[in-house]
């Protein structure tokens, strides 16, 4: 797996978070992770299922909420992201969950109640998205409670 870090985060921090979130089984399936800082974006991520690639973009504008109130009616969790580091953990966890969904024995699309068009014309179900958001929220809570993961050298200077 190739990691290209063009973000404000140190390579050490990025690798530590990737190693924490990614199981060895999934690591063998993932081909590429691209992380960048983008001024016109708060947080964004895309999983490309055909190539097993992930793109993560983190900008500024923190603290912010992960989803708007209108999506809570569809079963999404609305949670506060306090820092760019928390945004990176949340978005990467969300996209890695889509990788896990692709290789799970559960067929997400057959049981989905409605498909949504995401970035790059990839379709996923509300069920997949809610599951990925819930897993990302769980990982964010673990990150917040872990002093080991919160290294002092998070951002490149």
Buried (B, 14 or more C-beta within 10 A) or exposed (E): BEBEBEBBBBEEBBEBBBEBBBEEEBBEBBEBBBBBBBEEBBBBBBBBEEEBBBBBBBBBEBEBEBBEEEBEEEEBBBBEBEBBBBBBBBBBBBBBBBBBBBEEEEEBEEEBEEEEEBEEEBEBBBBBBBBBBBBBBEBBEBBEEEEEBBEEEBEBE
